[in-house]
Amino acid sequence: MNLIFDIGYNVGNFTDTCFIKHPQSKVVAVEANPHLLNPVRFNHKENFILLNKLVSDKNDEKVDFHICPSANGISTASTNFMENSRFTKGNKSMHQNAYFWNSPIQVESITLDRMIEEFGMPDIIKIDVEGYELEVLKGLTNKAKDICFEWHEEEFDNLIKILDHLENLGYEEFGLIGWFDEGDIFEKATFSAHGDPYLEYPKNFYKRGELDLELLINPERRTNYGMFFAK
């Protein structure tokens, strides 16, 4: 891989995996939380760029971003995520209102289209933005190369909208990897004990109509999650 977009950099663990697996690649990362930018673990690398922006469907707007003080990884620009995710409603292993979010800060937005204009076409776009994935992908108006994005089963409605958008862009093959309450019995998904492993592709890809997602996803359970791939 020559160029990778890391949307939702957090503390850089995905970027770290990119440099381990593809040491000559260039990574352009985006992180909305300003508290995670200093110090930056890859500042010494010439092939690394980190933007303090929020990837969305419009450029140069101020977008509300809610920071979770106890878990940076679930900070989000999605109010729906804060209201309806497992982190608020709970599940069989997590009590209700286990986490909370501070009053929002405002972060300047950028689209995937503009990033591609500025930095080139990436070999893969990774998106992990806690319920804001649809808005990120709406900022892509032409088919790119491979895309992977985080999914939670309670966000099923958004997942359907994302797949609609990706199909309209010309994506034809889809696969998913993740942690499932039933273990690895779902034959059309790849089980991973890590849930959302970095740069690990599903074993198989399918046409959208072949996925049988209703056998895997129960929005009321709020347990299954992982990474969805499109190519």
Backbone as JSON, one array per atom type, in Angstrom:
{
  "sequence": "MNLIFDIGYNVGNFTDTCFIKHPQSKVVAVEANPHLLNPVRFNHKENFILLNKLVSDKNDEKVDFHICPSANGISTASTNFMENSRFTKGNKSMHQNAYFWNSPIQVESITLDRMIEEFGMPDIIKIDVEGYELEVLKGLTNKAKDICFEWHEEEFDNLIKILDHLENLGYEEFGLIGWFDEGDIFEKATFSAHGDPYLEYPKNFYKRGELDLELLINPERRTNYGMFFAK",
  "N": [[0.84, -1.2, 0.0], [0.47, 2.24, -0.79], [-0.67, 4.7, 0.03], [-2.63, 5.63, 2.79], [-5.64, 6.45, 4.4], [-6.45, 7.38, 7.62], [-9.13, 7.69, 9.33], [-10.31, 8.97, 12.17], [-8.2, 8.82, 14.12], [-7.45, 8.68, 16.85], [-5.36, 7.47, 19.28], [-3.49, 6.52, 17.61], [-3.14, 3.76, 17.04], [-4.07, 2.23, 14.86], [-2.69, 3.5, 12.76], [-0.09, 2.85, 13.55], [-0.08, 0.08, 13.09], [-0.31, 0.17, 10.31], [2.21, 1.2, 9.55], [3.83, -0.84, 10.48], [3.03, -3.06, 8.93], [3.22, -2.01, 6.36], [5.75, -0.43, 5.83], [6.75, 1.54, 4.1], [4.66, 3.05, 3.36], [2.51, 5.97, 3.1], [0.73, 7.75, 5.53], [-2.21, 9.51, 6.03], [-3.77, 10.98, 8.57], [-6.71, 11.73, 10.51], [-7.97, 13.45, 13.24], [-10.41, 14.47, 15.49], [-10.37, 15.2, 18.16], [-8.71, 17.51, 20.0], [-7.11, 17.11, 22.21], [-5.7, 14.82, 21.87], [-3.57, 15.27, 20.26], [-1.03, 16.06, 21.05], [1.67, 14.83, 22.84], [2.48, 13.69, 19.51], [2.88, 10.49, 18.31], [4.07, 9.84, 15.9], [5.4, 11.97, 14.82], [8.0, 12.16, 13.97], [8.13, 10.97, 11.54], [8.41, 11.34, 8.08], [6.54, 10.52, 6.29], [4.0, 10.85, 7.33], [1.01, 12.48, 8.11], [-1.0, 14.46, 10.18], [-4.19, 15.65, 10.75], [-6.06, 18.02, 12.53], [-9.07, 17.84, 12.35], [-12.54, 17.31, 11.5], [-13.95, 14.76, 9.8], [-16.49, 14.97, 7.45], [-19.64, 15.54, 5.72], [-19.48, 17.95, 4.52], [-17.35, 20.74, 3.75], [-15.25, 22.93, 5.7], [-16.94, 23.72, 7.79], [-18.13, 24.35, 11.14], [-18.39, 21.83, 13.39], [-20.19, 20.18, 15.94], [-18.54, 18.35, 18.42], [-18.34, 15.73, 20.65], [-16.62, 14.91, 23.51], [-15.69, 12.03, 25.23], [-14.76, 11.8, 28.48], [-13.72, 9.63, 29.88], [-13.17, 7.64, 28.11], [-11.57, 7.9, 25.37], [-11.93, 6.66, 22.93], [-14.64, 6.54, 22.31], [-15.53, 9.06, 21.81], [-17.46, 11.41, 19.9], [-19.25, 12.75, 17.03], [-21.85, 12.24, 16.71], [-25.05, 12.59, 17.81], [-27.07, 10.73, 17.9], [-25.67, 8.36, 18.31], [-24.73, 8.79, 20.91], [-27.13, 8.71, 22.3], [-28.29, 6.22, 21.76], [-26.5, 4.08, 21.7], [-24.73, 1.11, 22.88], [-23.19, 2.05, 24.93], [-24.69, 3.83, 26.27], [-27.33, 2.76, 26.5], [-26.71, 0.27, 27.38], [-25.91, -3.3, 27.6], [-25.84, -6.9, 27.75], [-23.48, -7.18, 29.12], [-22.77, -4.7, 30.0], [-23.66, -1.97, 31.96], [-26.44, 0.38, 31.98], [-25.94, 3.77, 30.9], [-23.16, 3.81, 31.2], [-21.15, 5.42, 30.32], [-20.37, 8.89, 29.72], [-20.65, 12.07, 28.0], [-18.89, 15.11, 27.43], [-19.89, 18.63, 27.23], [-20.21, 19.86, 23.88], [-17.35, 20.56, 21.79], [-16.28, 22.65, 19.06], [-15.31, 21.68, 15.85], [-13.47, 22.05, 12.88], [-14.63, 21.06, 9.68], [-13.88, 18.6, 7.12], [-14.03, 17.04, 3.92], [-13.95, 13.69, 2.52], [-13.65, 13.84, -0.23], [-12.21, 16.27, -0.56], [-9.88, 15.62, 0.81], [-8.86, 13.64, -0.86], [-8.4, 15.17, -3.14], [-6.32, 16.78, -2.17], [-4.32, 15.04, -1.2], [-4.2, 12.75, -2.75], [-5.28, 9.56, -4.18], [-6.2, 7.17, -1.89], [-5.08, 3.84, -1.0], [-6.55, 2.46, 0.82], [-9.27, 3.44, 2.84], [-9.81, 3.95, 6.14], [-12.33, 4.09, 8.57], [-13.35, 5.08, 11.65], [-15.44, 6.26, 13.68], [-17.42, 6.3, 15.59], [-20.41, 6.06, 15.15], [-20.71, 8.11, 13.32], [-20.18, 7.44, 10.77], [-21.73, 7.39, 8.4], [-22.09, 10.13, 7.73], [-19.45, 10.8, 7.24], [-18.91, 9.22, 4.94], [-20.73, 10.28, 3.14], [-19.39, 12.45, 2.27], [-17.85, 11.53, 0.24], [-17.96, 11.39, -3.13], [-17.41, 9.98, -5.39], [-16.43, 6.73, -6.51], [-13.85, 5.31, -4.64], [-10.88, 3.52, -3.69], [-10.38, 0.63, -1.67], [-12.49, 0.49, 1.21], [-12.92, 0.58, 4.7], [-14.98, 0.41, 7.56], [-16.1, 1.01, 10.91], [-18.67, -0.9, 12.52], [-21.6, -1.14, 14.54], [-24.08, -3.24, 15.87], [-26.41, -2.0, 16.81], [-26.58, 0.22, 15.27], [-27.94, -0.34, 12.95], [-29.79, 0.77, 11.07], [-28.34, 2.97, 10.07], [-26.24, 1.56, 8.93], [-27.48, 0.29, 6.73], [-28.1, 2.55, 5.19], [-25.52, 3.42, 4.64], [-24.55, 1.3, 3.08], [-26.28, 1.55, 0.91], [-25.4, 4.02, -0.11], [-22.72, 3.41, -0.76], [-23.09, 1.43, -2.7], [-24.32, 3.0, -4.67], [-22.15, 4.53, -5.38], [-20.67, 2.71, -6.73], [-19.48, 0.52, -5.53], [-19.18, -2.98, -5.17], [-18.55, -5.34, -3.86], [-18.66, -6.77, -0.64], [-17.68, -7.25, 2.74], [-17.43, -8.54, 6.1], [-15.93, -8.36, 9.3], [-15.58, -9.3, 12.68], [-16.56, -9.26, 16.21], [-18.81, -11.58, 17.48], [-21.77, -12.42, 19.17], [-22.59, -15.01, 18.95], [-20.3, -16.37, 18.48], [-18.38, -17.96, 15.96], [-20.31, -18.91, 14.19], [-21.7, -17.73, 12.16], [-21.62, -17.94, 8.84], [-21.03, -16.15, 6.79], [-19.52, -14.09, 7.72], [-16.42, -13.02, 9.15], [-15.06, -14.19, 12.06], [-13.54, -12.47, 14.76], [-11.59, -12.33, 17.62], [-10.68, -9.93, 18.46], [-12.51, -8.11, 17.6], [-12.52, -5.49, 16.11], [-10.14, -5.71, 14.28], [-6.97, -4.39, 13.13], [-6.33, -3.55, 9.79], [-6.99, -6.1, 8.92], [-8.44, -8.12, 6.68], [-11.73, -9.39, 5.81], [-12.39, -12.92, 5.38], [-13.94, -13.61, 3.21], [-15.77, -12.07, 0.5], [-18.87, -10.63, -0.58], [-21.68, -10.13, -2.8], [-23.97, -7.48, -2.12], [-26.65, -8.35, -1.67], [-26.28, -10.95, -0.91], [-25.44, -11.08, 1.68], [-27.02, -11.59, 3.99], [-27.62, -10.14, 6.38], [-29.52, -9.93, 8.37], [-29.38, -12.25, 9.81], [-27.24, -11.93, 11.41], [-27.36, -9.51, 12.75], [-28.88, -7.89, 15.43], [-30.45, -5.24, 16.48], [-31.43, -4.6, 19.03], [-29.97, -6.09, 20.78], [-27.37, -5.08, 20.93], [-24.62, -5.88, 20.86], [-22.95, -7.27, 18.92], [-20.25, -6.32, 16.77], [-17.76, -4.71, 14.68], [-15.63, -4.51, 11.78], [-16.57, -3.3, 8.63], [-16.11, -3.98, 5.22], [-15.63, -2.65, 1.95], [-15.31, -2.94, -1.55]],
  "CA": [[0.0, 0.0, 0.0], [1.24, 3.47, -0.88], [-1.31, 5.79, 0.75], [-3.71, 5.17, 3.65], [-6.34, 7.46, 5.19], [-6.88, 6.91, 8.93], [-10.16, 8.63, 9.79], [-10.53, 8.58, 13.55], [-6.83, 8.41, 14.5], [-7.4, 8.42, 18.28], [-3.97, 7.56, 19.76], [-2.58, 6.09, 16.55], [-2.86, 2.33, 16.98], [-4.25, 1.77, 13.47], [-1.55, 4.02, 12.0], [1.07, 2.05, 13.93], [-0.17, -1.18, 12.34], [-0.01, 0.48, 8.91], [3.65, 1.33, 9.37], [4.44, -2.15, 10.7], [2.75, -3.93, 7.79], [3.59, -1.34, 5.11], [6.64, 0.62, 6.36], [7.02, 2.6, 3.13], [3.42, 3.74, 3.01], [2.22, 7.28, 3.67], [-0.55, 7.77, 6.24], [-2.84, 10.78, 6.35], [-4.7, 10.69, 9.66], [-7.56, 12.83, 10.94], [-8.49, 13.29, 14.6], [-11.16, 15.66, 15.9], [-10.11, 15.53, 19.56], [-7.43, 18.22, 20.06], [-6.33, 16.65, 23.36], [-4.93, 13.65, 21.47], [-2.61, 15.65, 19.23], [0.28, 16.44, 21.57], [2.59, 14.63, 21.73], [2.06, 12.77, 18.46], [3.9, 9.44, 18.32], [4.69, 9.65, 14.59], [5.87, 13.26, 14.31], [9.33, 12.0, 13.38], [8.02, 10.33, 10.23], [8.12, 12.23, 6.95], [5.41, 9.98, 5.53], [2.83, 10.89, 8.2], [0.35, 13.78, 8.26], [-2.14, 14.4, 11.09], [-5.03, 16.83, 10.67], [-7.05, 18.2, 13.6], [-10.32, 18.19, 11.71], [-13.6, 16.32, 11.62], [-14.37, 14.39, 8.44], [-17.94, 15.06, 7.39], [-20.18, 15.62, 4.36], [-19.26, 19.32, 4.02], [-16.07, 21.33, 4.09], [-15.08, 24.26, 6.31], [-17.99, 24.03, 8.74], [-17.86, 24.03, 12.53], [-19.25, 20.71, 13.76], [-20.13, 19.81, 17.35], [-17.86, 17.09, 18.71], [-18.51, 15.44, 22.07], [-15.51, 14.12, 24.03], [-15.94, 11.2, 26.4], [-13.55, 11.98, 29.29], [-13.2, 8.38, 30.42], [-12.88, 6.69, 27.02], [-11.38, 8.68, 24.15], [-12.34, 5.91, 21.76], [-16.05, 6.68, 21.97], [-15.89, 10.45, 21.52], [-18.27, 11.31, 18.69], [-20.04, 13.87, 16.54], [-23.2, 11.72, 16.48], [-25.94, 12.6, 18.97], [-27.8, 9.46, 17.89], [-24.79, 7.38, 18.94], [-24.72, 9.03, 22.35], [-28.44, 8.39, 22.88], [-28.8, 4.87, 21.48], [-25.48, 3.03, 21.64], [-24.56, 0.24, 24.04], [-22.51, 2.79, 25.99], [-25.74, 4.53, 27.01], [-28.45, 1.87, 26.81], [-26.2, -0.95, 27.99], [-26.19, -4.61, 27.02], [-25.77, -7.94, 28.78], [-22.23, -7.08, 29.87], [-22.5, -3.3, 30.3], [-24.86, -1.36, 32.54], [-26.91, 1.61, 31.34], [-25.24, 5.02, 31.21], [-21.81, 3.49, 31.65], [-20.26, 6.5, 29.9], [-21.03, 10.17, 29.43], [-19.9, 12.94, 27.11], [-18.86, 16.51, 27.82], [-20.48, 19.58, 26.29], [-19.42, 19.76, 22.65], [-16.46, 21.56, 21.22], [-16.51, 22.76, 17.62], [-14.15, 21.29, 15.07], [-13.65, 22.36, 11.46], [-14.87, 19.85, 8.9], [-13.26, 18.36, 5.82], [-14.63, 15.87, 3.27], [-13.05, 12.75, 1.85], [-13.35, 14.38, -1.57], [-11.13, 17.25, -0.47], [-8.65, 14.92, 1.18], [-8.34, 12.98, -2.07], [-7.86, 16.25, -3.97], [-5.08, 17.32, -1.6], [-3.28, 14.06, -0.9], [-4.2, 11.65, -3.7], [-6.21, 8.46, -3.98], [-5.63, 6.17, -0.97], [-5.33, 2.42, -1.27], [-7.63, 2.09, 1.73], [-9.78, 4.46, 3.76], [-10.34, 3.35, 7.37], [-13.21, 5.04, 9.25], [-13.78, 4.62, 12.98], [-15.87, 7.55, 14.21], [-18.47, 6.11, 16.59], [-21.76, 6.41, 14.73], [-20.71, 9.21, 12.36], [-19.62, 6.9, 9.53], [-22.54, 7.78, 7.24], [-21.77, 11.51, 7.36], [-18.11, 10.77, 6.63], [-18.96, 8.65, 3.61], [-21.46, 11.19, 2.25], [-18.4, 13.37, 1.72], [-17.19, 10.86, -0.88], [-18.97, 11.43, -4.19], [-17.0, 9.08, -6.46], [-15.83, 5.5, -5.99], [-12.42, 5.29, -4.36], [-10.43, 2.13, -3.61], [-10.98, -0.1, -0.57], [-12.99, 1.23, 2.37], [-13.39, -0.19, 5.85], [-15.58, 1.28, 8.57], [-16.6, 0.29, 12.08], [-20.11, -1.04, 12.63], [-22.21, -1.68, 15.74], [-25.37, -3.73, 15.39], [-27.49, -1.07, 17.15], [-26.6, 1.24, 14.23], [-28.32, -1.07, 11.74], [-30.4, 1.67, 10.09], [-27.26, 3.71, 9.42], [-25.49, 0.62, 8.09], [-28.22, 0.14, 5.47], [-27.91, 3.79, 4.43], [-24.13, 3.42, 4.18], [-24.44, 0.35, 1.98], [-26.96, 2.18, -0.23], [-24.51, 5.05, -0.65], [-21.55, 2.78, -1.39], [-23.53, 0.81, -3.96], [-24.53, 4.08, -5.64], [-20.83, 4.97, -5.84], [-20.1, 1.68, -7.58], [-18.91, -0.6, -4.78], [-19.95, -4.17, -5.49], [-18.2, -6.47, -2.99], [-18.71, -6.38, 0.76], [-17.33, -8.29, 3.7], [-17.36, -8.03, 7.46], [-15.15, -9.08, 10.31], [-15.93, -8.73, 13.97], [-16.88, -10.12, 17.35], [-20.22, -11.91, 17.43], [-22.27, -13.08, 20.38], [-22.73, -16.44, 18.66], [-19.02, -16.9, 18.05], [-18.08, -17.95, 14.53], [-21.25, -19.75, 13.48], [-22.27, -17.03, 11.01], [-20.66, -18.34, 7.82], [-20.7, -15.08, 5.86], [-18.7, -13.08, 8.38], [-15.19, -13.56, 9.72], [-15.0, -13.92, 13.49], [-12.27, -12.02, 15.32], [-11.66, -12.08, 19.06], [-10.35, -8.51, 18.66], [-13.66, -7.3, 17.22], [-12.21, -4.62, 14.96], [-8.69, -5.79, 14.1], [-6.43, -3.4, 12.2], [-5.86, -4.0, 8.48], [-7.29, -7.51, 8.7], [-9.59, -8.22, 5.78], [-12.56, -10.59, 5.95], [-11.96, -14.05, 4.54], [-14.76, -13.68, 2.0], [-16.57, -10.91, 0.11], [-20.13, -11.03, -1.2], [-22.59, -9.1, -3.26], [-24.74, -7.02, -0.97], [-27.83, -9.16, -1.46], [-25.91, -12.26, -0.42], [-24.85, -10.96, 3.01], [-27.91, -12.12, 5.02], [-27.27, -9.42, 7.6], [-30.53, -10.12, 9.41], [-28.98, -13.4, 10.61], [-26.12, -11.52, 12.26], [-27.56, -8.24, 13.45], [-30.07, -7.66, 16.25], [-30.18, -3.92, 17.06], [-31.79, -4.53, 20.45], [-28.97, -6.82, 21.56], [-26.28, -4.12, 21.12], [-23.41, -6.63, 21.23], [-22.07, -7.54, 17.78], [-19.59, -5.16, 16.19], [-16.55, -5.04, 13.96], [-15.28, -3.65, 10.64], [-17.22, -3.63, 7.37], [-15.24, -3.65, 4.1], [-16.24, -2.5, 0.63], [-14.32, -2.78, -2.62]],
  "C": [[0.88, 1.24, 0.0], [0.67, 4.59, -0.02], [-2.52, 5.24, 1.51], [-4.31, 6.38, 4.35], [-6.82, 6.79, 6.49], [-7.84, 7.94, 9.51], [-10.64, 8.18, 11.17], [-9.25, 8.0, 14.12], [-6.75, 7.99, 15.96], [-5.96, 8.55, 18.77], [-3.0, 6.91, 18.79], [-2.33, 4.61, 16.43], [-3.05, 1.75, 15.58], [-3.08, 2.23, 12.61], [-0.29, 3.21, 12.3], [1.08, 0.73, 13.17], [0.14, -0.96, 10.86], [1.49, 0.53, 8.67], [4.39, 0.02, 9.63], [4.26, -3.04, 9.47], [3.22, -3.34, 6.47], [4.5, -0.16, 5.46], [6.92, 1.76, 5.39], [5.77, 3.4, 2.76], [3.37, 5.13, 3.64], [0.84, 7.21, 4.32], [-0.98, 9.21, 6.45], [-3.94, 10.48, 7.35], [-5.49, 11.94, 10.03], [-8.11, 12.51, 12.33], [-9.15, 14.58, 15.05], [-10.83, 16.12, 17.31], [-8.75, 16.22, 19.7], [-6.54, 17.74, 21.2], [-5.45, 15.45, 23.0], [-3.78, 13.99, 20.53], [-1.21, 15.95, 19.76], [0.59, 15.62, 22.83], [2.03, 13.62, 20.72], [3.18, 11.76, 18.23], [4.62, 9.28, 16.99], [5.22, 10.95, 13.99], [7.22, 13.16, 13.61], [9.28, 11.43, 11.96], [7.65, 11.34, 9.15], [6.89, 11.79, 6.19], [4.14, 9.9, 6.39], [2.33, 12.32, 8.31], [-0.85, 13.59, 9.18], [-2.89, 15.73, 11.04], [-5.97, 16.87, 11.87], [-8.32, 18.75, 12.98], [-11.33, 17.07, 11.98], [-14.1, 16.0, 10.22], [-15.89, 14.27, 8.42], [-18.38, 15.15, 5.93], [-20.03, 17.01, 3.76], [-17.9, 19.8, 4.49], [-16.24, 22.64, 4.86], [-16.27, 24.69, 7.17], [-17.53, 23.7, 10.15], [-18.88, 22.99, 12.98], [-19.08, 20.42, 15.24], [-19.51, 18.43, 17.52], [-17.84, 16.88, 20.21], [-17.4, 14.49, 22.54], [-15.99, 13.33, 25.25], [-14.7, 11.24, 27.27], [-12.94, 10.69, 29.8], [-12.84, 7.36, 29.36], [-12.78, 7.47, 25.72], [-11.95, 8.0, 22.92], [-13.81, 5.99, 21.42], [-16.49, 8.15, 21.9], [-16.51, 10.49, 20.13], [-18.9, 12.64, 18.31], [-21.5, 13.47, 16.35], [-24.01, 11.75, 17.77], [-26.75, 11.31, 19.05], [-26.98, 8.36, 18.57], [-24.8, 7.55, 20.46], [-26.03, 8.6, 23.01], [-28.78, 6.91, 22.8], [-27.77, 3.75, 21.49], [-25.47, 2.21, 22.91], [-23.93, 0.98, 25.22], [-23.48, 3.63, 26.82], [-26.86, 3.58, 27.44], [-28.02, 0.58, 27.47], [-26.46, -2.18, 27.16], [-25.94, -5.65, 28.11], [-24.5, -7.88, 29.61], [-21.87, -5.66, 30.26], [-23.77, -2.65, 30.83], [-25.23, -0.07, 31.8], [-26.11, 2.8, 31.83], [-23.85, 4.77, 31.79], [-20.83, 4.61, 31.33], [-21.07, 7.77, 29.69], [-20.09, 11.01, 28.59], [-19.98, 14.37, 27.61], [-19.66, 17.37, 26.84], [-19.6, 19.67, 25.06], [-18.43, 20.91, 22.46], [-16.77, 21.63, 19.73], [-15.21, 22.51, 16.87], [-14.45, 21.54, 13.6], [-13.71, 21.08, 10.65], [-14.06, 19.82, 7.61], [-13.91, 17.11, 5.23], [-13.55, 14.94, 2.74], [-12.7, 13.22, 0.45], [-12.19, 15.36, -1.52], [-9.81, 16.59, -0.08], [-8.02, 14.24, -0.03], [-7.75, 14.02, -3.02], [-6.47, 16.68, -3.48], [-3.96, 16.29, -1.51], [-3.2, 12.91, -1.88], [-5.17, 10.55, -3.31], [-5.59, 7.41, -3.05], [-5.94, 4.75, -1.41], [-6.42, 1.88, -0.36], [-7.98, 3.3, 2.59], [-10.38, 3.72, 4.96], [-11.12, 4.42, 8.11], [-13.69, 4.42, 10.56], [-14.17, 5.86, 13.77], [-17.14, 7.45, 15.04], [-19.83, 6.68, 16.16], [-21.85, 7.53, 13.71], [-20.23, 8.75, 10.98], [-20.41, 7.33, 8.3], [-22.21, 9.18, 6.78], [-20.38, 11.59, 6.73], [-18.19, 10.3, 5.18], [-19.8, 9.47, 2.63], [-20.53, 12.23, 1.64], [-17.53, 12.76, 0.64], [-18.22, 10.73, -2.0], [-18.58, 10.62, -5.42], [-16.33, 7.85, -5.84], [-14.33, 5.68, -5.8], [-11.95, 3.83, -4.4], [-11.08, 1.49, -2.38], [-11.39, 0.84, 0.57], [-13.29, 0.23, 3.48], [-13.89, 0.78, 6.9], [-16.13, 0.43, 9.71], [-18.13, 0.21, 12.03], [-20.47, -1.6, 14.01], [-23.63, -2.11, 15.35], [-26.53, -2.81, 15.76], [-27.6, 0.07, 16.14], [-27.06, 0.64, 12.89], [-28.93, -0.17, 10.67], [-29.34, 2.47, 9.34], [-26.45, 2.81, 8.51], [-26.18, 0.43, 6.74], [-28.04, 1.37, 4.59], [-26.48, 3.87, 3.87], [-23.97, 2.49, 2.98], [-25.14, 0.88, 0.74], [-26.03, 3.18, -0.91], [-23.32, 4.42, -1.37], [-21.93, 2.08, -2.68], [-23.75, 1.87, -5.04], [-23.21, 4.61, -6.19], [-20.16, 3.94, -6.74], [-19.42, 0.53, -6.86], [-19.81, -1.82, -4.94], [-19.67, -5.35, -4.57], [-18.07, -5.99, -1.55], [-18.34, -7.57, 1.65], [-17.26, -7.7, 5.09], [-16.61, -8.99, 8.36], [-15.52, -8.47, 11.65], [-16.1, -9.76, 15.06], [-18.39, -10.32, 17.37], [-20.62, -12.71, 18.66], [-22.36, -14.59, 20.19], [-21.4, -17.08, 18.28], [-18.87, -16.87, 16.55], [-19.07, -18.77, 13.71], [-21.86, -19.07, 12.25], [-21.28, -17.15, 9.85], [-20.24, -17.21, 6.89], [-19.98, -13.91, 6.51], [-17.49, -13.77, 8.99], [-15.14, -13.19, 11.2], [-13.6, -13.47, 13.88], [-12.45, -11.76, 16.8], [-11.34, -10.63, 19.39], [-11.5, -7.59, 18.27], [-13.41, -6.47, 15.99], [-10.7, -4.59, 14.72], [-8.2, -4.85, 13.0], [-5.88, -4.06, 10.94], [-6.02, -5.51, 8.27], [-8.57, -7.63, 7.89], [-10.44, -9.45, 6.11], [-12.07, -11.7, 5.02], [-12.7, -14.08, 3.21], [-15.52, -12.37, 1.78], [-17.77, -11.41, -0.68], [-20.79, -9.83, -1.86], [-23.49, -8.71, -2.1], [-25.94, -7.93, -0.66], [-27.55, -10.54, -0.91], [-25.47, -12.25, 1.05], [-25.7, -11.57, 4.12], [-27.67, -11.46, 6.37], [-28.27, -9.63, 8.72], [-30.22, -11.33, 10.28], [-27.9, -13.05, 11.62], [-26.47, -10.39, 13.2], [-28.91, -8.21, 14.15], [-29.86, -6.32, 16.96], [-30.48, -3.82, 18.55], [-30.78, -5.24, 21.35], [-27.77, -5.93, 21.9], [-24.98, -4.8, 21.56], [-22.45, -6.8, 20.05], [-21.5, -6.25, 17.21], [-18.36, -5.61, 15.42], [-16.26, -4.03, 12.87], [-15.96, -4.2, 9.39], [-16.32, -3.15, 6.24], [-16.05, -3.55, 2.82], [-15.14, -2.32, -0.4], [-14.97, -3.0, -3.97]]
}
